[in-house]
């Protein structure tokens, strides 16, 4: 199976889990709590498959970097959590790092 696709699915599962974690209200609301648990289990399982082929440092940099970016965007729209200019610049630097790894690193192959 394509490792990039599995990593993409792991990122989506982690973003869904983290976004639902906020809505779970400390695991007091059932549906978001279940989404959180299933999302993290799915994400870590998929990551374990990806780590069989791609180095852990590369996988984690892409997984966490993309997660930060996507969660920040979702939090802006779902939870009205605004970002200031330094936060936006930081997120753009993370995006630049993820793009650099994907385009230029031979380790990510």
N, C-alpha and C positions, 0 to 999 in steps of 0.2 A: 504494500500500500504506500501511497505517496506521503512521505514524512511531512512535507509542507502543509498538506491538507489536514493531516492529523494535528499538527501544531495549531493551525487555524481553528479547528474545532475545539482544541483545548483552551485557546484564548477566549473563544465565544462562551464556552461553559464557565470559565472563571469570571468573565465579566458579568454574565447573568447571575452567578452565585453571589458575587460581591454587591451587585446592585440590589438583589433581593435581600441581602443581609441587612441593609439599611432599613428596608421595609418590614423586616421581621420583628423589629422593635425588641431586640434582645431575646429572640426566639419565642415571643409571646403570641405572634400572629402565625397561624399554621401554614398557609399556602406559601408565603415568602420563605418561611423556615425550611420547608420541604425543597423548594427550588434551590435554596442555598446549599443544603446537604447534598442533593443529587448533583448539582452543578460542580461542587468541589470534588466529589468522588469521580465524576466523569472527567474533569479536567486533569486530575492527578493520574488517573489511569491512562489517559491519552498521552500525557507527558512521559509516563514510564515507557510507552511504546516508542515515542520519538527519541528518547535518550538511548535507545539501543543502537541508533545510527548516527546521531548528531551529538557533539560534545555538550556537556551540561552547561558550561558557561555561555555558549552561543544560544542554546535553547532558552535558558533562563533570561538572558538579556532580551530576547525577542518577546517571550511570553510576558514578562513583567512590564517591559516597555510598552507594548501594544495594549496591555491591560490598563496601565496608568492613563494612557491617552483616551481609550474608549470609555473608561469609567468616568473620567473627568468630563467628557462630552455628555454622557448620559446623566450625570449628576447635575450638570448645568440645566438640562431640559426637564428632568424628572423631579429634582429636588430643589431647583432654583439656587444652586450653589455656584455663585459667580466666581470667576477667576480674575485676579488682578494681572497687570502687565508682567511682573516678574514670574508669576505662575505660568502664564501663556508662553513666555520666552523659554522657561524651563521645559515645558511640554514639547515645544518645537525642537529643542535640543535633543530631547529623548527620541523624537521622531527622526531627526537627522541621524542619530546613532543606529536606530533600527534599520533605516534605509541603507546606511553605510555597510552594516553587517551583511544584509541581504544581497547587496549589489557587488561588494568587493571582497568579502572574506572568503577565503578558500576553506576555512574551518567549517563553514555552514553547509558544505556540500554533502 
